[in-house]
Amino acid sequence: MIAAARIAAYEVLVALWSDDIDLPAALERARAGLPDARDRALVTELATGVQRHRATLDHLIAHFTRRPVEHLDPEVLEILRLSVYQLIYLSRVPAAAAVDDGVQLTRRVRKASAAGLVNAALRALSRRRHDLPLPPRPDTPADRDRVLDYLSVTHSHPRWLVERWLDRIGLERTELWVRFNNRPAPLTLRANTLRSSVAEVQADLASRGVKTVPGRWAPEALIVDADAPRDLVMGLAHAVLQDEASQLVPLLLGPQPGPRVLDACASPGGKTIALAAAAGPRSFVVACDVRDRRMRLLRQTIDRARASTVRLVQADFRHRPPFLSSFHSVLVDAPCSGLGVLRREPDLKWRRHPSDLARLADLQLQLLTNAAQVVAPAGRLVYATCSSEPVENEDVAERFVAASPEFSRVGAHQSHPGLSPDLLDDHADLRTTPDRHGLELFFGTVFERRPR
């Protein structure tokens, strides 16, 4: 009998292309139907792992089925991906069980005609599990095609993306980045200092049997022990689930962002909570997003954190903002490619295309330009993304300054005492990277409006 988590993982993988939803949404739906916490953990591990290693899996599937993966039935391909992932990456699953599950699942989804192919391919691969036919690391970086094969297939990243990284940062750093992205990310919290101190949150979690250690870079970050049950730390009122690099972005607005603060692209709300805590109880924080689903998620975060100074406004910053008054601080954490957070959202590797970057950069500039209209004289404006690509980062900042003479780019070196200078690049912008900081790739830059 096939385990419920494996069936759910298959359904998640199919949903990614049949229902056109992203991995977090598909997992949320699947986990809701699994009452056992162990099954919920396993479906997350399986579906995320397949997306993380998809290019490697497809290369092996093509080799052992002796046909291109695009010639396989899409449901059969997902069964093979799931099964090959278990054979290679989940040593606790007996090889015979993984093969048998794959064949049974093929019949369960009414693809019985492919059962023989699935059985033969999985058994052949199982015999070579410790000697896989994958591109090796070239002896010399000068062999460009072999380097790209190694990075894109063996380390499972889109070829166009590793080619961009290779040209910009070289083989050594690119290899570190792809290895980083292929490791599971730790569960990271930000203490909700509206309600509790970092020490109080850590002590409370310890009393529940959850061990944590402080983050290295963000002053309110807590890294949860890998063995802690994920469900135990979800939905806490005195902590927010938030990546450590993401926690650094609100620091760019300073330790006291002012009595009127705007978070223009706020959902899911972690940065809004940080801004409300920094601004204080007499502040007025407006948090905006555009889509209904994003607003519901934002409302849940604000309500759970009991952030009484936050007001929600559904607004589309592709157009003139719906505010008459100005704000002392404005954050534009813009929608982006997400190519800096592939460790946490590996499906984005396969959803993004080179043509997306210029389109997203134009949107980001539009959002930034419109949000800038409500920055008060001498006020601060922060632009941030979780992208690795300059076209979405410094290029957008430079285009904005060129078209907005009332703003100057001031750098982040004096933003916040909790922001380490080691996190800043040569232009004093926030720029986190896996090889230098052990963090996802985030970018943030600071502008100030000139006084009247």
N, C-alpha and C positions, 0 to 999 in steps of 0.2 A: 504493500500500500504506500502510495506517494505521500510524503509529509505535507501537511497543509501549507507550511511556509514555502515549500518549493513550488507548489501550485500557484500560490499568491505571487511569488517572484516572477514566474512565467507570465502571469496576467499583467504585472507591472510592466514588464519588458514589451509586451504586445501593445499595451495602452500608450506607450511613448510615441508610437507611430500611428496607431489606429484611432486614438482619441485626441491626439495632438495636445497632450499636456506634458508638463515637465516632471522630472523625477521626484522632487519633493511632494508635489500634488498627488502623483500616482502612489507614492509610498504612504502618504497620509490616508488615502482611500483604502489601501490594502490593509494597513495596520488596524484600521477601525474594525475590520471583520475578523481579527484574530484575538481571541480572549487571552491566550497564553503569552506572557511577556517574552518567553524564550522564542516563540514563533515570530513575534514582532521584531525581535532583534535579528533573527535569522533572515527574514525577508529583506530587511534593510541591508544586511551584509551581502546577500546574494545579488540583489538587483543593482546595488551600488558597485559591487565588485565587477559585475559584467560590464557596466558602462565605463568603469575605470580602465579595464583591460581589453576593450572591445576590438581594437585593431590587432592586438596579439592573438586574441581568440579567432578572429576571422581569418588571419593568416594560417593558423593551424587547421581550422576547419577546411579551408580551401585545399590545403596539402593532403589531408587525410580522407577527404571525400573525392578528391581529384576533379573538382569542378569549382568555378568561381562562385563566391557566396551570393552574388546577385542572381545566379541561376537557381538558387534553392528557394523553395517555398518559404515565405517570410516567417510563418509560424514554426516550421521545422528549423529554420536558422536560429530562432530564439531558443528553442529547446537545445540545440547543439551548443550555443553560447553558454547557456546555463550549465549544461553538463560538463563541458570542457573547463569552465571556470572551477567547478567543484573538483575535477580531477587534478588540476594543476595547483590551485591556490588554497584549497581546503583539505589539508592533510588528515583532518579528523574524520573525513568522510571516506569509507572504504571504496576503493576503485570499483569493485563489482557492484556496490550499491548505487554509485553514481551512474554507471552504465545501465543498470536495470531500471532506475528511475527515468532515465532519458527515453528508453524504449517504451515504458509504460505511459509516459506523458505523451509521446507521439500518438499512441493509440487512443488515449483519453481525449485528445483534441481532434480526433477523427482524421488523422493523417497516417493511417495504418500502412498505406502503401510505401511510406518512407521509413518504416520501422527497421527493415533490413539494412538500409543505408546508415541509419543512425547507430545501430548496433555495431556494424562493421567498423565505422569510422571511430567510434568511441573506444572499442577494444584495441584497435591499432594504435590509437594515441596513448591509451593506458600503458601499453607495452613500452612506449618511448617517453614516458613522463619525465625521466631523468636525463634525457638526451634529446631535447626538443629542437626541431629544425627552424631556428630563429636567426635573423641576421646578427653576427657577432660585432663587437666594437672594433672598428677598423684600427689598424696599427698606426695610421697617419691621418690627420684631419684633412689632408689635401684630397683624399678620395671622397669627393663631395657626395656622390650618389650613394655610396656605401654608408657614409655617415648619416645621411637622411633616412636610409632604410633602417639603420640601427635605432635612430631616435624615434621614428614614426611607427615602426612595427614592433620592435622588441620592447620599447617603452610606451607604446600605444598612445600616440598623439597625432593629430592631423599633420600631414606632411607640410601643408602650406604654413602652418603655425610654427613648427620647429625650424622651418627654413627662415622665417622672419627672425626668430630668436638667434639662430646660428649666425646670421649675418650681423646681428646687432651686438651680441654679447659673447660669441665664440662657443666652442664645443664644451669646454669644461663647465661653464656656468649653465649652459643649456641642459647638459646632462644632469646637473644638480637639480634644476627646476623640474624636469620631467620625473625624476626619481621622487622628489618631494610630492608632486601631484599624485603619484601612484601609491602613496602611503595613506592609510586612514587618518583622518584629522581627529585631534583630541576634542572632547566635549569641553567647551569653554563658556564660562559664565561671567557676567559683569554684575557686581554687587549693586543692588538698587539702593543707592545712598539717600534716596528720598525717605527710606524706611529704616535702613540698618547700615552699620559700618561694615567694611570688608571683614574685619575680625569677627564681628557678630555673625555674619553670614557663614564664615568658615566654621565657627564654633557650632552653629546650628546644624550645618550639614554633617559635621563630625558626630554630633549626637544621634544622627540618623544612620550612622555607619558609612557615610560618604566621605572619603578622603579627598582633599584638594591641596594644591600648592599654588602660591601666587604666580601670576604671569610675570614674564621677564620685562615686558615693555609698557603695558597699560597698567596704571596704578590701581585700578579696581577689578582687574582680571583674576579669575580663579580657574585653574586647570583641574578638571575632575579626573580622579583616578580611573584608569581604563577599565577596571573590573566593576565599577559602580553601575548598577542598573540604570539605564537611561531614563526609564519611566519615573524613577524616584526623584529626579531633578527637573523634570519638565513641569511647567506651570507654577513654579514657585513665585510668590509675591515679592520676596525680598531679593530676587536675582533674576537676571534676564539672560537668556541663551544668546550669546553674541561672540563672534570671532574676535580674537585679540587685536588683530590689525584694524578691524572695523571700529573697535573701541577708541582707537587713537584719533579718528577723524573729528569728533566733537571738541577735542582739546585744541584744535586749530582756532576755535572761536574765543579762546582764552578762559581763564579761571572764573571770570565774571562776564558772561556774554551780554549782559544788559537787561533792562527791565522788559524789553519787547524783543522777542526772538522768533524767527520763522524757520521752520524745517520744511522746505518746499517739496521734497520727494521722500516722505517720512517713513512709509511702511517698510518693514514690519514694526518699527517704533523703538528699537534699541537706542538709537542715537537721540531720539526725542526725549527719552527718559533721562539720558545723561545730560542733555541741555537743560532740562527742567531742574535737575538736581544742582547743576552749577549756577543757574540763574537765581535760584532761591525762592522762598515762598511768596515774595511780593512781585514776582515776575509774571509775565504773560507770554506763554509759548503757544504759537499756532503751528499745528502739524497738518500737512496737506498730502493728498495723493489723488490720483485721478480715477482709478477703476473701483467699482463697487467691492470686488473681492479684496482688494488691497486695503480699502477703508475698513472693512470688517475686521481684517487681521490687525490693523492699527488700533482700532477700538478695543479689541481684546487685550492687546498689550498695555494700553493706557489704563484700562479698567483694572487689570490684574496688578499693575504697579501702584495703583491709587495715586496717579499723578494729577492732582486736583488743579494745578495751574495750567494744564494743557487744554487747548480748545482745538477741535478737529474741524477742518474745512475741506470739502471735496472741491478741488480746483485743478485746472489744466493749465500748466505754465507754458504750454505752446502758444497761449494767448496772454493778453494783458492780465496781470493778477487782479483779483477782485478785492483789493484793499485800498482804503482811502488814506490810512495812516502809514507811517514808515516804521522800519524796524532797525534796532541798533545792531543786530546780528542776523545774518541770513545764511543758511546752509543749503547748498544744492548738491546733494549726494545723487548724482545723475544716473538714470538708467544707462547701462553700458553693456558691452559684450560679455562681461563676467569672466574674461580670460585670465584674470588674476586669482580666481577662487575655484579653479578646477579640482583641487583636492577635495573640496566640500561639495561641489556640484559637477561631477564628471560628465554628465550628459551634455553639458554646454559645449564640450569639445566637438561633439558631432552635430550640434545644432547651428553652430556658427560657421560663416563663410567669409572669405576675404572681402566680398562686396558689402558685408554688413558694416564694416568699420567706418567708411566714409559717411554712410547714411546715419549711423549712430552719432558720429561727431557733429553732423549738422543739427541733429535733434538736441544734443547736449549744448551746443552754442545757443540755440533758440531758447532753451530752458534757462540757461544762465543769464542771457540778455534780458529776458522778461523778469526774472526774479530780481535782477539788479535794480529795476525801477523802484522798488520799495525799500532800498537801503537808505538809511538816514545819512545826512552829511556827517562825515568822519566815522561812519559805520563800517562794519567789517562784513565781507562777503567771502564765503569759502566754497570752492568747487572741488569735488572729490569723485573718484570712480574706484571700482575694483577691477580695473583693466590693466593688462601688462603693456598695452600698446600706446606709443607716443601720440598717434593720431587722435586718440580719445583723451589724452592727458595734456601734456604741455602744448601741443598744437592748438587745442581748443582754448587754453588759457591765453596764448599769444594772439589768437584771432580775436578774442574778446577784448583784450587791452587795446589792440589796434583800432577797434571800432568804438571804444568807450573811453574817450579822453578824460572823463571825470573820475576814472578809477586808475589806481596804480597797483602793481603787484609788489607786495611788501615782504614776502617770505615768512616762514613759520618759526624762525629761530627764537623769537621772543613771545611766542603764543602762550605757552603754558609751562610752568616749572616741572610738570610731570611728563613733558615730551622730551625725550633724550635727543641731544644733537646727533647721535649716531643714526637716528632715523631719517635725517634730512640729507638731501642730495646737494650737489654743488650750487644749486640755485636756491637753497633753503626751502625747498618743497618737501613735504612728507612723501617718502617713497620707500615702502617696505618690500623686501624680496626674500625668497626662501633661502638663498645661499648666504646672505649677510645677516639676516635676522631670524630665520626659522619661521617666517610669517608668510601669509598670502600676500599677493602683489596688490597694494593699495597706493593710490596717488591722491595728494591733496595740496592745494595751493591757496594762498590768502591774498585777497584784494582789499583795499580800503578806498572808500569814497572821499574825495577831497572835501574839506570843510568849505562852506560858502564864504 
